[in-house]
Amino acid sequence: MLSICLLGTGISYPLAAAPTEKLSAQSCTLIEDAIIPLKPPNFGGPVEWRRVLGLEGLDRVSDMMALADGGVIGVGETIPFSRTDGAKPPKLYVVRLDKAGKALFEKRHDIKNFVDVAAAVVLKDKVVVVSQIKDDKAVSSIQLDFLDGGAAIKSSNKFFDPKKDMIAADVIVNSDAATLTLAVMLVDRKNRDDSTTVLYRIDASGKILSKRDYLPGVSTKLVQLQRLPGGQIVGVGRIGLENKRQAGWVLRVSSQGDLISQRPYARGGQAQLSRALDDGQGGLYVAGESIPADGTYRAAWVMHLDASGTPVWQRFITGKYRYAAVDMIRAQDGRLQLLMAGRPVDDGGREHARIITLSPSGDILQDDAYLEGTNAVPVRLLEHSVTKKRFLAGTAQTGFAGPSTPENERMATYDAWLTGLPPLPIYVDPCKPARTESLDD
């Protein structure tokens, strides 16, 4: 059985918990705060197709975008590996799939001092990839590569700070559909605790148009950017508090980068927000992870915030795994789908993906668990705006690695993992007010 425990009461409310099936009847009584312990995962969530791609070595998808033809393009890293020569320098990895999941191509590019991909976005007919670069002196900088539809690199721009390391976080297309906003963390090379969140506005050629710093002197880390329907931009991540405590952080700025509001959300001993979505009414759904003050297993954390930033409800999803929310999508009918990464704890288990479907009021409607190979690490969940098909991306461990296997050899057993998911079952929110009738209808 699966239960909901109201915070501070110790009272549990049982729910049916058969994976891939609709869970218990939805309650229209709002539960503001709840801890939800999940039963162990039952792998085998419904899929339409699965693809595992890669060569000998590590192949990983770090970000995924929908394309106009109904397919997707994934970007990430390849680290070639052989037992005789060991690991080679990482390469930029690009894979394109059609709407049926057929791999149209895989491309790998050599980029000097390339480390990994932070984020990517589709800008008109280009794919813009934001990569982390680290030179021989361990100085971190950023490179933007502009790719065409065939994944050929057409141009590149590098961003370097003479005094601080530049750590890329995310990139979005602005409401004008012609410029980008790039989120970066600037870290002092002599004092690693001194970090500042910066947003750069960039044109389609990679030229910096403006730069805005936020909360200088306060340690912040932005994880994701989201453009809201009115053109505003919201960023989520974490912010440092007293006693080295980390709290979830929500930052709102105008389309030009002017600060509108910022607010910390302290939960447990440490907390971070990783995803934000518009709720259609001026508020937000946000998700991330929280580590209890007693140091026990981390929980996935999801909140509904009203237009003022005040929590309407929040859920902490726990279990016999360490769970963290890594992505989230919202269906047109209001349902949320929370993609969680599950990591085993001391008593064993497998890394896996778990998708929890929640009602607009925070009730769990469906629980699906996915595993590919020995272990699977999810990174992205998206729904195509035209076809409404859902895509799951991550990395799957397809080779064997024992506990004593060196880290570089263990990572060489992972390949890119992409999955097509079937449409969600039809849902009617029983808590939504009925349309008012009149005699003239």
C-alpha positions as CSV (number, residue, x, y, z in Angstrom):
1,M,0.0,0.0,0.0
2,L,1.0,3.6,-0.5
3,S,0.1,6.2,2.1
4,I,0.1,9.9,2.6
5,C,1.3,11.2,5.9
6,L,0.2,14.7,6.9
7,L,3.2,16.7,8.1
8,G,3.4,17.0,11.9
9,T,0.5,14.5,12.5
10,G,1.9,11.0,11.9
11,I,-1.5,10.1,10.4
12,S,-1.3,8.0,7.2
13,Y,-4.0,7.8,4.6
14,P,-3.8,4.5,2.5
15,L,-4.0,4.6,-1.3
16,A,-4.1,1.8,-3.8
17,A,-0.7,1.6,-5.4
18,A,-0.8,-0.7,-8.5
19,P,1.8,0.7,-10.9
20,T,0.6,1.8,-14.4
21,E,-3.0,1.8,-13.1
22,K,-5.1,4.7,-11.9
23,L,-4.7,5.0,-8.2
24,S,-7.4,5.8,-5.6
25,A,-10.3,8.1,-6.1
26,Q,-9.1,11.8,-6.1
27,S,-10.0,13.8,-3.0
28,C,-11.3,17.3,-3.4
29,T,-10.2,18.3,0.1
30,L,-7.0,20.2,-0.3
31,I,-4.1,18.7,1.8
32,E,-1.6,21.5,2.1
33,D,1.5,19.5,3.2
34,A,2.1,15.8,3.0
35,I,4.9,13.2,3.0
36,I,4.2,10.4,0.6
37,P,6.2,7.2,1.0
38,L,6.2,5.0,-2.1
39,K,6.3,1.3,-2.2
40,P,9.3,-0.3,-4.0
41,P,9.1,0.3,-7.8
42,N,7.5,-2.3,-10.1
43,F,9.4,-1.8,-13.3
44,G,7.6,-2.1,-16.6
45,G,5.8,1.2,-17.2
46,P,4.0,1.4,-20.5
47,V,6.1,2.3,-23.6
48,E,5.6,2.6,-27.3
49,W,9.3,2.1,-28.2
50,R,12.8,2.0,-26.6
51,R,16.2,2.9,-28.1
52,V,19.6,2.3,-26.6
53,L,22.4,3.9,-28.7
54,G,26.1,4.4,-28.4
55,L,29.6,3.1,-29.1
56,E,32.2,1.5,-26.8
57,G,32.5,4.0,-23.9
58,L,30.1,6.4,-22.3
59,D,27.2,7.9,-24.4
60,R,24.9,10.2,-22.5
61,V,22.0,12.5,-23.4
62,S,22.0,15.6,-21.3
63,D,19.2,17.6,-22.9
64,M,16.4,16.9,-25.4
65,M,14.3,19.2,-27.6
66,A,11.1,18.7,-29.7
67,L,11.3,19.3,-33.4
68,A,8.7,20.6,-35.9
69,D,8.5,17.1,-37.6
70,G,7.3,15.5,-34.5
71,G,10.6,14.0,-33.6
72,V,13.3,15.0,-31.0
73,I,17.0,15.8,-31.0
74,G,19.2,14.9,-28.0
75,V,22.6,16.4,-27.1
76,G,25.1,15.2,-24.6
77,E,28.6,13.6,-24.4
78,T,30.5,10.7,-25.7
79,I,33.6,9.5,-23.9
80,P,35.4,6.8,-26.0
81,F,36.9,4.0,-23.9
82,S,38.9,0.9,-24.5
83,R,40.6,-1.4,-22.0
84,T,44.0,-1.0,-23.7
85,D,44.0,2.8,-24.1
86,G,41.5,3.9,-21.4
87,A,39.3,6.9,-21.7
88,K,39.7,9.4,-24.5
89,P,38.7,13.1,-24.3
90,P,34.9,13.6,-24.4
91,K,33.1,14.6,-27.6
92,L,29.9,16.5,-28.2
93,Y,27.2,13.9,-29.0
94,V,24.0,14.6,-31.0
95,V,21.2,12.1,-31.9
96,R,18.0,12.7,-33.8
97,L,15.0,10.5,-33.7
98,D,11.8,10.7,-35.7
99,K,8.3,10.6,-34.1
100,A,8.3,6.8,-34.3
101,G,11.6,6.6,-32.5
102,K,13.7,5.7,-35.5
103,A,17.3,7.0,-35.1
104,L,17.9,9.3,-38.1
105,F,21.6,9.9,-37.2
106,E,24.2,10.1,-34.5
107,K,26.9,12.7,-34.7
108,R,30.1,13.2,-32.6
109,H,32.2,16.4,-32.7
110,D,35.6,17.1,-31.3
111,I,35.6,20.3,-29.4
112,K,38.8,21.6,-27.7
113,N,38.7,21.3,-23.9
114,F,35.1,20.1,-24.0
115,V,33.7,18.7,-20.7
116,D,30.0,18.3,-21.1
117,V,26.7,19.8,-22.2
118,A,24.9,22.1,-19.8
119,A,21.8,22.7,-22.0
120,A,20.5,23.2,-25.5
121,V,17.6,24.9,-27.3
122,V,16.1,25.1,-30.7
123,L,16.2,28.7,-32.1
124,K,14.3,28.8,-35.5
125,D,16.3,26.5,-37.8
126,K,19.3,26.1,-35.4
127,V,20.1,24.0,-32.4
128,V,22.1,26.0,-29.9
129,V,24.3,23.9,-27.6
130,V,25.8,25.3,-24.4
131,S,28.9,23.4,-23.3
132,Q,31.2,23.6,-20.4
133,I,34.9,24.1,-21.3
134,K,37.9,23.6,-19.0
135,D,41.5,24.4,-20.1
136,D,44.8,22.9,-19.0
137,K,44.8,25.3,-16.0
138,A,41.4,24.1,-14.9
139,V,39.8,27.4,-15.8
140,S,36.1,26.9,-16.6
141,S,34.5,28.8,-19.5
142,I,31.5,28.4,-21.8
143,Q,31.1,27.7,-25.5
144,L,28.0,28.1,-27.6
145,D,27.8,26.0,-30.8
146,F,25.2,26.7,-33.5
147,L,24.2,23.5,-35.3
148,D,22.0,23.0,-38.4
149,G,19.3,20.3,-38.7
150,G,21.9,17.8,-39.7
151,A,24.0,18.5,-36.5
152,A,26.8,20.2,-38.4
153,I,28.4,23.0,-36.4
154,K,28.0,26.2,-38.3
155,S,29.5,28.7,-35.8
156,S,30.7,28.9,-32.3
157,N,31.2,31.6,-29.6
158,K,33.3,31.4,-26.4
159,F,32.6,33.2,-23.1
160,F,35.5,33.7,-20.7
161,D,35.9,35.7,-17.5
162,P,39.4,36.8,-16.5
163,K,38.8,36.5,-12.7
164,K,36.0,34.0,-12.3
165,D,35.0,30.5,-13.5
166,M,31.9,30.5,-15.7
167,I,29.6,27.6,-14.9
168,A,26.7,27.2,-17.4
169,A,23.2,26.4,-16.0
170,D,20.5,26.8,-18.7
171,V,19.4,28.6,-21.8
172,I,16.0,29.6,-23.2
173,V,14.6,31.3,-26.2
174,N,13.1,34.7,-25.3
175,S,9.6,35.8,-26.2
176,D,10.8,37.7,-29.3
177,A,11.9,34.3,-30.7
178,A,15.1,35.9,-31.9
179,T,17.3,36.2,-28.8
180,L,18.4,33.9,-26.0
181,T,18.8,34.2,-22.2
182,L,21.8,32.3,-20.8
183,A,22.0,31.5,-17.1
184,V,25.6,31.3,-15.7
185,M,27.1,31.0,-12.2
186,L,30.3,33.1,-11.8
187,V,32.6,31.5,-9.2
188,D,35.6,33.3,-7.7
189,R,38.7,31.2,-8.4
190,K,40.3,32.0,-5.1
191,N,37.1,31.7,-3.0
192,R,34.8,28.9,-4.3
193,D,32.1,30.0,-1.8
194,D,31.8,33.3,-3.7
195,S,29.3,32.6,-6.5
196,T,26.9,34.9,-8.3
197,T,24.0,34.2,-10.6
198,V,24.2,36.1,-13.9
199,L,21.8,36.2,-16.9
200,Y,23.2,37.1,-20.3
201,R,20.9,38.2,-23.1
202,I,22.4,36.9,-26.4
203,D,21.5,37.5,-30.1
204,A,21.2,34.7,-32.7
205,S,24.9,35.1,-33.6
206,G,26.0,34.6,-30.0
207,K,26.8,38.2,-29.3
208,I,26.2,39.4,-25.8
209,L,23.5,42.2,-25.7
210,S,23.3,42.6,-21.9
211,K,24.4,41.2,-18.6
212,R,22.5,41.2,-15.2
213,D,23.9,40.1,-11.9
214,Y,21.5,39.0,-9.1
215,L,22.0,39.1,-5.3
216,P,25.8,39.8,-5.4
217,G,27.4,38.7,-2.1
218,V,24.9,35.9,-1.6
219,S,25.8,32.4,-2.7
220,T,23.3,31.3,-5.4
221,K,23.1,28.5,-8.0
222,L,20.5,28.6,-10.8
223,V,19.5,25.2,-12.2
224,Q,16.7,26.0,-14.7
225,L,15.1,28.8,-16.6
226,Q,11.5,28.9,-17.8
227,R,9.9,31.5,-20.0
228,L,6.3,32.4,-18.9
229,P,3.5,33.2,-21.3
230,G,3.7,36.9,-20.7
231,G,7.4,37.1,-21.5
232,Q,8.6,37.0,-17.9
233,I,11.4,34.6,-17.0
234,V,11.5,32.5,-13.9
235,G,14.6,30.7,-12.6
236,V,14.9,28.1,-9.9
237,G,17.8,26.6,-8.0
238,R,19.2,27.1,-4.5
239,I,20.4,29.9,-2.3
240,G,22.7,29.9,0.7
241,L,21.4,30.7,4.1
242,E,23.0,30.9,7.5
243,N,25.0,28.0,8.9
244,K,25.8,26.8,5.3
245,R,22.2,25.7,4.9
246,Q,20.9,25.6,1.3
247,A,17.3,26.5,0.4
248,G,15.2,26.2,-2.7
249,W,15.2,29.5,-4.7
250,V,12.7,31.1,-7.1
251,L,13.8,34.1,-9.1
252,R,11.4,36.2,-11.3
253,V,12.7,38.7,-13.9
254,S,11.2,40.7,-16.7
255,S,11.8,39.8,-20.4
256,Q,14.7,42.3,-20.2
257,G,16.2,40.9,-17.0
258,D,14.9,43.4,-14.5
259,L,14.4,41.8,-11.1
260,I,10.7,41.4,-10.2
261,S,11.0,39.1,-7.1
262,Q,13.1,36.5,-5.5
263,R,12.3,34.1,-2.6
264,P,14.0,31.3,-0.7
265,Y,12.1,28.2,0.4
266,A,13.9,26.4,3.2
267,R,13.0,22.8,3.7
268,G,14.7,20.2,5.8
269,G,18.5,20.5,6.2
270,Q,19.2,21.1,2.5
271,A,16.9,21.8,-0.5
272,Q,17.1,22.7,-4.1
273,L,14.5,23.4,-6.8
274,S,15.3,22.1,-10.3
275,R,12.1,22.7,-12.4
276,A,9.4,25.3,-12.8
277,L,6.2,25.4,-14.8
278,D,3.5,28.0,-15.3
279,D,0.2,27.0,-13.7
280,G,-1.9,29.0,-16.1
281,Q,-3.1,31.4,-13.4
282,G,0.0,33.4,-12.6
283,G,1.4,30.9,-10.2
284,L,4.0,28.2,-10.6
285,Y,4.5,24.5,-10.1
286,V,8.1,23.9,-8.9
287,A,10.0,20.7,-8.1
288,G,13.3,19.6,-6.8
289,E,14.7,17.7,-3.8
290,S,15.0,18.1,-0.1
291,I,17.3,16.3,2.4
292,P,15.8,16.0,5.9
293,A,17.5,17.7,8.8
294,D,18.3,14.3,10.3
295,G,20.3,13.4,7.2
296,T,18.0,10.5,6.1
297,Y,17.2,9.8,2.4
298,R,16.5,12.7,0.2
299,A,13.0,13.1,-1.1
300,A,11.6,14.5,-4.3
301,W,9.8,17.8,-3.5
302,V,7.0,19.4,-5.5
303,M,5.0,22.6,-4.7
304,H,2.2,24.6,-6.2
305,L,2.9,28.4,-5.6
306,D,0.3,31.0,-6.1
307,A,0.9,34.3,-8.0
308,S,2.5,35.8,-4.8
309,G,4.9,32.9,-4.4
310,T,3.0,31.5,-1.4
311,P,2.7,27.6,-1.3
312,V,-0.8,26.3,-2.0
313,W,0.3,22.7,-1.4
314,Q,3.6,20.7,-1.3
315,R,4.5,17.1,-1.4
316,F,7.6,15.2,-0.3
317,I,7.9,11.9,-2.1
318,T,10.0,9.3,-0.4
319,G,10.6,5.6,-0.3
320,K,13.4,3.0,0.0
321,Y,15.4,5.0,-2.5
322,R,16.9,8.5,-2.7
323,Y,14.5,10.4,-4.9
324,A,15.1,13.7,-6.7
325,A,12.8,15.5,-9.2
326,V,14.7,16.0,-12.4
327,D,12.0,17.1,-14.8
328,M,8.3,17.9,-15.0
329,I,5.6,18.5,-17.6
330,R,2.0,19.7,-17.3
331,A,-0.8,18.3,-19.5
332,Q,-3.5,20.6,-20.9
333,D,-6.0,19.0,-18.5
334,G,-3.9,20.2,-15.6
335,R,-2.2,17.0,-14.6
336,L,1.4,17.1,-13.6
337,Q,4.0,14.5,-14.5
338,L,7.0,14.4,-12.2
339,L,10.1,12.6,-13.5
340,M,12.2,11.4,-10.6
341,A,15.6,9.8,-10.5
342,G,15.8,6.9,-7.9
343,R,19.1,6.0,-6.4
344,P,19.5,2.9,-4.3
345,V,20.5,3.1,-0.7
346,D,22.6,0.8,1.5
347,D,20.1,-2.1,1.4
348,G,20.4,-2.4,-2.4
349,G,18.3,-1.6,-5.5
350,R,18.8,-0.2,-9.0
351,E,19.0,3.3,-10.4
352,H,15.8,3.9,-12.2
353,A,13.2,6.5,-13.6
354,R,9.9,6.9,-11.9
355,I,7.1,9.1,-13.3
356,I,4.5,10.2,-10.8
357,T,1.3,11.7,-12.2
358,L,-0.4,14.2,-9.9
359,S,-3.8,16.0,-10.0
360,P,-3.8,19.8,-10.0
361,S,-4.4,19.6,-6.2
362,G,-1.5,17.3,-5.6
363,D,-3.1,13.8,-5.4
364,I,-1.2,10.9,-7.0
365,L,-3.1,9.5,-9.9
366,Q,-0.6,7.1,-11.4
367,D,2.9,5.7,-10.6
368,D,5.1,4.2,-13.4
369,A,8.7,2.9,-12.9
370,Y,11.2,2.4,-15.8
371,L,14.4,0.5,-15.9
372,E,16.7,-0.2,-18.9
373,G,19.7,-2.6,-18.5
374,T,21.2,-2.8,-15.1
375,N,20.7,0.8,-14.1
376,A,19.0,3.8,-15.7
377,V,19.5,7.5,-15.0
378,P,16.7,9.8,-16.3
379,V,17.4,13.4,-17.3
380,R,14.4,14.7,-19.4
381,L,10.7,14.2,-20.0
382,L,8.9,16.2,-22.6
383,E,5.5,16.2,-24.4
384,H,5.5,17.3,-28.0
385,S,3.3,20.4,-28.4
386,V,1.9,19.2,-31.8
387,T,1.7,15.4,-31.6
388,K,1.2,15.2,-27.8
389,K,3.6,12.3,-27.7
390,R,5.8,12.0,-24.7
391,F,9.6,11.3,-24.8
392,L,11.8,10.1,-21.9
393,A,15.6,10.5,-22.2
394,G,18.5,9.4,-20.0
395,T,21.4,7.0,-19.7
396,A,21.2,3.2,-19.3
397,Q,23.9,0.9,-18.0
398,T,24.1,-1.9,-20.6
399,G,27.3,-3.6,-19.5
400,F,28.4,-5.2,-16.3
401,A,30.4,-3.4,-13.7
402,G,31.1,-4.8,-10.3
403,P,31.6,-2.9,-7.0
404,S,35.4,-2.9,-7.5
405,T,35.3,-1.6,-11.1
406,P,37.2,1.7,-11.5
407,E,34.9,4.7,-12.1
408,N,36.0,5.3,-15.7
409,E,35.4,1.7,-16.6
410,R,32.0,1.7,-14.9
411,M,30.9,4.8,-16.7
412,A,32.0,3.2,-20.0
413,T,29.1,0.7,-19.6
414,Y,26.5,3.5,-20.0
415,D,24.7,4.3,-23.3
416,A,22.1,6.8,-24.4
417,W,18.6,5.8,-23.6
418,L,15.5,7.2,-25.3
419,T,11.9,6.0,-24.9
420,G,8.5,6.9,-26.4
421,L,5.7,6.8,-23.9
422,P,2.0,6.3,-24.8
423,P,-0.6,9.1,-24.3
424,L,-1.9,9.6,-20.9
425,P,-5.4,8.1,-20.2
426,I,-8.3,10.5,-20.5
427,Y,-8.8,12.5,-17.3
428,V,-11.6,14.7,-16.0
429,D,-10.8,16.7,-12.9
430,P,-13.6,16.0,-10.5
431,C,-12.7,19.0,-8.4
432,K,-13.0,21.5,-11.2
433,P,-16.1,23.7,-10.8
434,A,-18.9,22.8,-13.2
435,R,-19.8,25.3,-15.9
436,T,-22.7,27.5,-14.7
437,E,-25.9,26.6,-16.7
438,S,-28.6,29.0,-17.8
439,L,-32.1,28.4,-19.1
440,D,-31.1,29.9,-22.5
441,D,-28.3,27.3,-23.0
